[in-house]
Amino acid sequence: MTIDPVELAYPPTRSEDVSTDFFGTTVTDEYRWLEDQNSEEVAGWVKAQAEVADRYLSGLPGREKLAARLGELLALTSSGVPELHGQRWFRFTGDGVAQQQVFRVAEEPLGEGTVLIDPNSASAEGTTAIAAAVPDPTGRLVAWAYQEVGSDWRTWHIRDVETGADLPDELRWGKFVTPAWLADSSGFVWGMYPTEEGDVYSAANPSPKLLLHKLGTEPAQDRLLFHRPEQPGLFAWPWMDKEAGWLLVLLTDSDNDTQSVWACNLNDPADELHELVPPAHAEWAPVGADERGFILWTDLEAERGRLVTLDRGTGAIQTLVPMRDERLELAESTGDGFVLSWLVDACSRVTRHDRDGTETGRIELPGIGSVTAISASDETSLVHLAYTAFDTPPQVLQHDLATGQTSTAFAATIAGPELVTEQVWVTSKDGTKLPAFVIHRSDITPDNGPHPTVLYGYGGFYVNQTPVFSPGIVTWTESGGVWVVATLRGGAEYGSAWHDAGKLDKKQNVFDDAIATAEALIEAGWTTAAQLAANGGSNGGLLAGALLTQRPELFAAVVPQVGVLDMLRYQEFTIGRAWASDYGIANRSREEFDYLYAYSPLHNLRPGTAYPPVLLMTSDHDDRVVPAHTFKFGARLQSVLPAGGIGIIRVTYGAGHGQGKSRATQLAERADLLTFVAHHTGLTL
């Protein structure tokens, strides 16, 4: 390919003599000045880089065709699962025209009802989205917050459902923690991050305060339930047992990779939050409560998960549904039992159970796909499930526990070539067997290959990679490309042991798994190194960066999106300290420094290496993985590339890490990504 040198005239980037000593090893950090998001110099450098990227991407062929199909798919109508609160049903919907979804209330599960919260009127550019909307037990009030330009920061408001007006209450500096309403709807428990006005988009966040807010009172009067400022890696997640008035709190200690269970009887003024289950390397999730105590999902002494009861007084644990060969992923309480969703080789299966945990039947799904949410209530026999697959836009399935009948309550359909999803098996470097999903048009096979292919992965933080609808995947595969979603260690597809095998000093396993998947695709005839691109976002952006630095010859293009790329300093920004459970912290011990330094993408870019074309993607308001990761990595990459080498930095303005992006922003980003990889893998458009 001929490169126009004008297009790749990167802005000059100065370097500084900055270094840090890690246990006797001096590490240079010549682009640390790019961490200052308030600097005019940094803003000018970023603007110049973005202009280079825009010129380059706009000159690539085929973008109009890809953008047109992406636009059609992004314009599909959408609906979340309806939730019953009191006598009202609440759900998110999208009409395919407005930039953002709205929050709706109705008298029937999928009734049109009325729009209660509409963020589209708040921003002409579509940069305001609903971050969360949490109805109270009666359905009379909703705690809600907007997400502005993609930021994780929340200001909580309370809306009266009858009048549509907000109460005077305004609670600032929330983040991540969903409010837990009291049984009588007089207030809720929420999480506030103590913050000084200033650099709120990149400064490291302290541990949150857990507060009890009573409606009609000033936030300064909120009752402090829990706060340990001396432990910045501690996070508190509240849940209310609305019948008995007990508060359950899950305390996650990211520094020690443990979680403990605490509780407090809010009906007893003398009771304080106290520990029920001591810290352990295990996860918990509340499901419900009854006379036996709290009902929770946990992987304590059950790596693939089980359902248990937890005695409120003694902390005694009793198993309701024991661990199986498949992983227990989701659990919801119903009037007479439970609905559980399991992962079988990263695909969903749903079962019904009585109150004692005995399985009483299955809820059949439309195909091989994913159940991403379940909505159930003690007040109705109706259960709603969100179902999707790679070629199936999200649907709402309605199952009646009384009749055993399942119907499709909502579905958006697409027309186009027939797409096929295959699950193939790969052997990693150490002999571990792992699956991967291969999505392609029905007439595309290894026999008539090789084909332009994108390898996507994540591999971390107990996060699953299962079949979910993606306009980008559909657009790519309809155009004749192959898209592969790798199932990597570090995720949750096979439970906690699978997660543990891909974190801390075992993080290299994740990269080895992805490399093995790439090599298996080539060996099977699906693609070649000259036609294979690597892509991932956030922790998956780290994966893409590691693949670039470890095996550059294996890929024709690499696209890290909002990636964690500086593994020695990630903990210095925003919520980064929370990731220590998966990554470790470089300045905490020699062992942690050694393994982080060994794979940190920023620190493993080498002069003289023939790197494939790289598209780095970030957003100016990403306050989760700050854009400095991308800026520093891009500056370093450009400094080691030979003349004509491609390493461009695409910046989305007015957006954050991912959630809350407008349809227009999603369209522009995905069109640029697909056009870039199509051009460099040889996909003919």
Buried (B, 14 or more C-beta within 10 A) or exposed (E): EEEEEEBBEBBEBEBEEEEBEBEEEEBEBBBBBBBBBEEEEBEEBBEBBBEBBBBBBEEBEBBEBBBEBBBBBBBBEBBBBBBBBBEBBBBBBBEEEBBBBBBBBBEEBBBEBEEBBBBBEBBEEBBBBBBBBBBBBBBBBBBBBBBBBBBBBBBBBBBEBEEEEBEEBEBEBBBBBBBBBBBEBEBBBBBBBEBEEEEBBBBEBBBBBBBBBBBEEEBEEBEEBBBBEEBBBBBBBBBBBBEBBBBBBBBBBBBBBBBBBBBBBBEEEEEEBEEBBEBBEBBBBBBBBBEEBBBBBBBBEBBBBBBBBBEBEEBEBEBBBEBBEBBBBBBBBBEBBBBBBBBEBBBBBBBBBEBEBEBEEEBEBBEBBBBBBBBBBEEBBBBBBBBBBBBBBBBBBBBEBEEEEBEEBBBBEBEBBEBBBEBBEBBBEEEBEBBBBBBBBEEBBBEEBBBBBBBBBBBBBBBBBBBBBBBBBBBBBBBBBBBBBBBBBBBBBBBBEBBBBBBBEBBBBBBBBBBBBBBBBBEBBBBBBBBBBBBBBBBBBBBBBBBBBBBBEBBBBBBBBBBBBBBBBBBBBBBBBBBBBBBBBBBEEEEBBBBBBBBBBBBBBEEEBEBBBBBBBBBBBBBBBBBBBBBBBBBBBBBBBEEEBBBBBBBBBBBBBBEBBBBBBBBBBBBBBBBBBBBBBBBEB
